[in-house]
Amino acid sequence: MERQIFDAEHDAFRETVRTFLAKEVVPHYEQWERDGIVSRGVWRAAGKQGLLGVAVPEEYGGGGNADFRHAVVLAEEFTRAGAAGLAIGLHNDIVGPYLTGLGTEEQKRRWLPGFCDGSLITAVAMTEPGAGSDLQGIRTTAEDRGDHWLLNGSKTFISNGILADLVVVVARTTPEGGAHGLSLLVVERDMPGFERGRNLDKIGQKAQDTAELFFRDVRVPKENLLGELNGAFVHLMTNLAQERMAIAVAGIAAAEHLLEITTAYVKEREAFGRPLGKLQHVRFEIAEMATECAVTRTFVDRCVVDHSIGQLDPVHASMAKWWATELQKRVADRCLQLHGGYGYMTEYRVAKAFTDGRIQTIYGGTTEIMKEIIGRALLD
């Protein structure tokens, strides 16, 4: 079925993204995976190409185009290229709205030009060793010391954690914390007491720097408070729908790409004197995955359109996130199985997709949290 959500502008943008990936990313990606981190230079190249800050107003150096479908194009093409290590989606779709929607005029002029040209790489630090999806469990504290906040605590599993120049940190600014006592503080690279721990060794997304962060008596200026004091819970909830949609978009794109390369594989690979695709079981497997992808694609595209016009609610964003990512996981497993022993070899795209994509049902809110959100909305 022909997709109906894009126009000529999006198609032209897609070609720009593909050219960028072919020139600046794919030739270097294996080395970045060995290094456990991408180069800072590729971030500058992305900024020069106009791929960073697409939705940021032009006056701050951005593209001035808030149409979420451009983010969809980026997510789809990066997924197809297997380039999860360059976390442009985190930068653009998660941190970007915090800076543009909550930042003061002074903060925007201080941070957004670098955000858009790639000289300032960003991250969000919410997860802690003892607190993931449950914000009530956050223990990082920020004590009011008059002209600054004194920040203490630790975070873990922070994407862009090694490279980040700006980190939006979720901290308790009241003793009780929770829904009415959390704030967002922007910590900058050179602040004394801000330290990075290990670049964590993951089973997939090897080129993505994921780190532990430590804050020991970090003096954060009062002007680095982002948004309302004690308003972080509302700020986080407001932006989660877009984060989850970006993950859902990558999920269905990954599933479709895996189906595409597996379909080609079973047409060529022979067993018992004929192509695998001639076996009824294989045909049924392909038929089932193709149908599930088609149905999911229709729903996700509808959610994209709704989000682009400001009408997507948290429940449908949660539905899209859990369904598309669980489909991605199933399709990756089934496609690897159809590749047989070759599917277990990292030189085959399906093997890397199997490990790279496993995190999708976890970050941005686990599948179980998504179901809880949906269930509460329907039953409470």
C-alpha positions, 0 to 999 in steps of 0.5 A: 500500500502506498503511504499517504503521509509524505509530500515532495518536501519529505521525499527530497529530505529523505534523499538528503538523509540517504546521501549523508548516511552513505557518505558520512556514516556507513563507511565509518560505522564498523570502526565506531562500533569497535571504538564504542563511540561515534566521532564528534566530526560526524555530529558537525557534519550532520549539523552542516547538512541541516539534520540537527535542530530541524524543528528549532526556529531559524533565529537560533540556527535551526531549520524552522520546520516543526513538522514531525514527519521530518523526524520520521524520515530521519528515524526510518533512514537511520534504522534502515542503515543500521546506524543507531549509534549516532543518536540524532533522534535523542538530540532532535526529538527528545532534548530539542523540545525541552530546550525550545519549549521550556528554555528562556530567551537567554538559554535558547540563545546560549545553547541552540546555535551549538545544538543545531551546528553539532558543536553541542551534543545533548543527553537526558539523565533520568534513569538511576541505578535504583530508578527507571520508569518510576520517577518516584524512585529518583534520588539525585538531589539539587539543594538550593544554595542561593545563587546556585543549585548543589547537585549530587547523585548518579545516573546510568544508561545515559545515551550520548553520555560520553559525548554530551556537552549539555545534560538535562538532569532530573533531580529532586528539588524538594525532600519528597521528590515525586510528581511535585518535587522534581526539576530539570537542571542543565549540566554543562561539560566543564562543571566541576564535580560532573564526572563520567563513568564507564562507557557501558558494554551493551549487547547491541548498539555498540557505536552508541556511547551509553554511560554512567554519570556522577554528580558530586557537589556540582554547582549548577547556576540558577539560570540553568534551571529548565522550565518551572521549578518543581515542574519536571514531572509535567514537563517529562509527561508532556514530551513522552508522546513524541519520544515514544512515537519516534521509537515506534517509527524506528520499530516498524521501519526495522521490522519492514527492513528485516522482512525485505532482506529476509524475503530476498534471502529465502528466494536465493538460499536453497535447501533440498534442491530448491529455494527456501521460499518454495517451502510452505512453512517459509511462505507462511512465515513471510506472509504472517510477518508481511501482514503484521507489518502492513497493519502496524504501519497503517496504525503508526502512520495514523499516529504520526499524522495525529502527532503532526497536528497536535492531536495524538494522546498518550494512550495511542502513543503508548499503543504504538510504542509497545506494539511496534517494538514488540513486533520488531522483536518478533520479526527480528527473531523469526528472520534470524531463524529463517537465515539459519546459521548465517543469521547468527553471524554478525556480518549479516544485517539480521544478526546486528538488527537482532541485538541492536533492536532488543533495547526498543521494548525497554527504553522510552518506557518498557512494554509493561509500562505502556500497557499500564498506561493504556489499562489505567486510561481504559479502566480507572 
